Amino acid sequence: MRVIAGSARSQKLTAPKGLEVRPTTDRIKETLFNIISADIYGCSFLDLFCGSGAIGIEALSRGAQNAVFVDESRTSADCTIANLKFTRLEKNAEVIRSDAVSVIRRLKNENRHFDIIFMDPPYDRELEKTVLEQEAFCDILNEDGIVIVEASSSTDFEYAGECGLDVYREKVYGSNKHVFLRKKTQIKDRLI
C-alpha cells in the first residue's frame, strides 16, 4: 500500500494488523482519485472509518487543503497518525478517535463543513446507513460537496433520498463498489 500521486508519491503506508481493516487496494484507490481528481485540490476532506488513513492521505498528497480522519479503533487512529508523520502531511490533518455518529454531531456543533466526505465502514453492517441518516450529516457537507461510500457490491442505497442525498454514480469493482452521492438540491440545480 502506497501513496499514488502528489507530494508524498510512492511513500509506503502501513495498515493496522488484523482482520478488522481491509485497506483499499492501490488499483481501486487510483480509479477513485481519477474520478474525483478535479475536486481534490484545495478541498476540505473527511475520512470516516479511516483505517490506515490511506484515502485521506492520498487526498492531502494531491493538494487537499485539510483532512479530518475518524476511527473508533485506537490501533487505526495510531496507524493513521504514524502514516501522516511518515508522509509529512500531519500539519493539515486532524485525527479523531471516536465513532462516526458522535463526530458528525461534534463537527456540526463546531460549524465545520467538508467538500468531500469519504467513508469505508465494515461491509454489510449498515453502518453507512446509520451515518447517512444522521440529521447533522448533510449539515457538514458543503452545498456542492460529494459523499463517497465504499461498500460491498450488494449494498443497497435506495434509502439515500430519505437522507437528502441522491446517488449520481456507482463504480463496481467486483465484490465491492464506490457509491457517489450529492445533496438532492444540487442534483436538481444541475438539471436546470
C-alpha positions as CSV (number, residue, x, y, z in Angstrom):
1,M,0.0,0.0,0.0
2,R,1.5,3.3,-1.1
3,V,0.6,6.9,-1.9
4,I,0.0,7.0,-5.6
5,A,0.5,10.7,-6.6
6,G,1.3,14.1,-5.3
7,S,3.8,15.4,-2.7
8,A,4.0,12.1,-0.9
9,R,4.1,10.0,-4.1
10,S,5.5,6.4,-3.7
11,Q,5.6,6.6,0.1
12,K,4.7,3.3,1.6
13,L,1.9,3.2,4.2
14,T,1.4,0.7,6.9
15,A,-2.0,-0.9,7.8
16,P,-3.3,-1.9,11.2
17,K,-2.8,-5.6,11.9
18,G,-5.8,-8.0,12.0
19,L,-8.9,-8.6,10.1
20,E,-10.9,-5.5,11.2
21,V,-9.3,-3.3,8.5
22,R,-9.3,-4.1,4.8
23,P,-7.2,-1.4,3.0
24,T,-8.4,-0.2,-0.3
25,T,-6.1,-1.6,-3.0
26,D,-3.8,0.7,-4.9
27,R,-5.7,-0.1,-8.1
28,I,-9.1,0.9,-6.7
29,K,-7.7,3.9,-4.9
30,E,-6.2,5.1,-8.2
31,T,-9.5,4.6,-10.0
32,L,-11.3,6.6,-7.3
33,F,-8.9,9.5,-7.4
34,N,-9.1,9.6,-11.2
35,I,-12.9,10.1,-10.9
36,I,-12.6,12.9,-8.3
37,S,-9.3,14.5,-9.4
38,A,-11.0,17.8,-10.3
39,D,-12.5,18.1,-6.8
40,I,-9.4,17.4,-4.7
41,Y,-7.2,20.5,-4.9
42,G,-8.0,22.9,-2.1
43,C,-10.8,20.8,-0.7
44,S,-11.7,20.0,2.9
45,F,-11.7,16.2,3.2
46,L,-13.4,14.0,5.9
47,D,-12.2,10.3,6.0
48,L,-14.7,8.3,8.2
49,F,-13.8,4.8,9.3
50,C,-10.3,5.8,8.1
51,G,-8.4,2.5,9.0
52,S,-4.8,3.3,7.9
53,G,-5.7,6.8,6.7
54,A,-4.7,5.9,3.2
55,I,-7.6,7.7,1.4
56,G,-7.3,10.9,3.3
57,I,-3.5,10.9,3.0
58,E,-3.9,10.4,-0.8
59,A,-6.2,13.5,-0.8
60,L,-3.7,15.6,1.2
61,S,-0.8,14.4,-1.1
62,R,-2.8,15.5,-4.1
63,G,-3.5,19.0,-2.7
64,A,-6.5,18.9,-0.3
65,Q,-6.3,21.9,2.0
66,N,-7.0,19.8,5.1
67,A,-8.3,16.4,6.2
68,V,-10.0,15.0,9.3
69,F,-9.5,11.3,9.9
70,V,-12.0,9.4,12.1
71,D,-11.9,5.9,13.5
72,E,-13.1,4.3,16.7
73,S,-10.2,1.9,16.9
74,R,-7.1,3.1,18.8
75,T,-5.0,0.8,16.6
76,S,-6.3,2.5,13.4
77,A,-6.0,6.0,14.9
78,D,-2.4,5.3,15.9
79,C,-1.6,3.8,12.5
80,T,-3.1,6.9,10.7
81,I,-1.0,9.2,12.9
82,A,2.1,7.2,12.1
83,N,1.3,7.3,8.4
84,L,0.7,11.1,8.5
85,K,4.0,11.7,10.2
86,F,5.9,9.4,7.8
87,T,4.5,11.2,4.8
88,R,5.0,14.6,6.5
89,L,1.3,15.5,6.0
90,E,0.3,15.8,9.6
91,K,0.3,19.7,9.5
92,N,-3.0,19.8,7.7
93,A,-4.6,16.8,9.4
94,E,-6.6,16.0,12.4
95,V,-7.2,12.5,13.8
96,I,-10.2,11.9,16.0
97,R,-10.6,8.6,17.8
98,S,-14.4,8.2,18.1
99,D,-17.4,6.7,16.5
100,A,-18.6,8.4,13.3
101,V,-22.0,9.4,14.5
102,S,-20.6,11.3,17.5
103,V,-18.0,13.0,15.4
104,I,-20.6,14.2,12.8
105,R,-22.6,15.8,15.6
106,R,-19.5,17.4,17.0
107,L,-18.4,18.7,13.6
108,K,-21.9,20.2,13.1
109,N,-21.7,21.9,16.5
110,E,-18.3,23.3,15.6
111,N,-19.9,24.6,12.3
112,R,-17.4,22.7,10.2
113,H,-18.0,21.8,6.6
114,F,-16.4,19.4,4.0
115,D,-16.2,19.3,0.3
116,I,-15.6,15.5,0.2
117,I,-16.7,13.0,2.7
118,F,-15.4,9.5,2.2
119,M,-16.4,6.5,4.3
120,D,-15.3,2.9,4.3
121,P,-17.2,1.2,7.1
122,P,-17.1,-2.6,7.7
123,Y,-19.2,-4.1,5.0
124,D,-22.7,-5.4,5.4
125,R,-23.4,-3.9,8.8
126,E,-25.4,-0.9,7.5
127,L,-23.1,1.5,9.3
128,E,-23.1,3.7,6.2
129,K,-26.9,3.9,6.5
130,T,-26.6,4.8,10.2
131,V,-24.2,7.7,9.3
132,L,-26.1,9.0,6.3
133,E,-29.4,9.0,8.3
134,Q,-27.9,11.4,10.8
135,E,-29.7,14.8,10.6
136,A,-26.3,16.5,11.0
137,F,-24.7,14.7,8.1
138,C,-26.0,16.9,5.3
139,D,-25.2,20.0,7.5
140,I,-21.5,19.3,7.4
141,L,-21.5,18.6,3.7
142,N,-20.9,21.8,1.6
143,E,-23.6,22.6,-0.9
144,D,-21.6,21.4,-3.9
145,G,-19.8,18.6,-1.9
146,I,-19.7,14.9,-2.6
147,V,-20.0,11.8,-0.5
148,I,-18.2,8.6,-1.4
149,V,-19.1,5.3,0.3
150,E,-17.0,2.2,-0.2
151,A,-19.4,-0.8,0.3
152,S,-19.9,-4.4,-0.7
153,S,-21.4,-4.6,-4.2
154,S,-24.7,-5.9,-2.8
155,T,-25.2,-2.9,-0.6
156,D,-28.5,-1.1,-1.4
157,F,-28.6,2.7,-1.3
158,E,-32.3,3.2,-2.2
159,Y,-32.9,4.9,1.2
160,A,-30.4,7.8,0.3
161,G,-33.2,10.1,-0.9
162,E,-34.8,10.0,2.5
163,C,-31.5,11.3,3.8
164,G,-31.5,14.3,1.4
165,L,-28.9,12.7,-0.9
166,D,-29.0,11.3,-4.4
167,V,-26.7,8.6,-5.9
168,Y,-25.3,10.1,-9.1
169,R,-22.7,7.4,-9.9
170,E,-21.6,3.9,-8.9
171,K,-18.3,2.2,-9.7
172,V,-18.3,-1.5,-9.2
173,Y,-15.0,-3.4,-8.8
174,G,-16.3,-6.9,-8.3
175,S,-17.1,-7.7,-4.6
176,N,-17.1,-4.0,-3.7
177,K,-18.1,-0.6,-5.1
178,H,-17.8,3.1,-4.6
179,V,-21.1,5.0,-4.5
180,F,-21.1,8.7,-5.2
181,L,-23.8,10.9,-3.6
182,R,-24.7,14.6,-3.7
183,K,-27.3,16.7,-1.9
184,K,-30.6,16.5,-3.6
185,T,-30.8,20.2,-4.1
186,Q,-27.5,20.2,-6.1
187,I,-28.7,17.4,-8.4
188,K,-31.8,19.5,-9.2
189,D,-29.8,22.6,-9.8
190,R,-27.5,20.8,-12.3
191,L,-30.5,19.6,-14.2
192,I,-32.0,23.1,-14.7
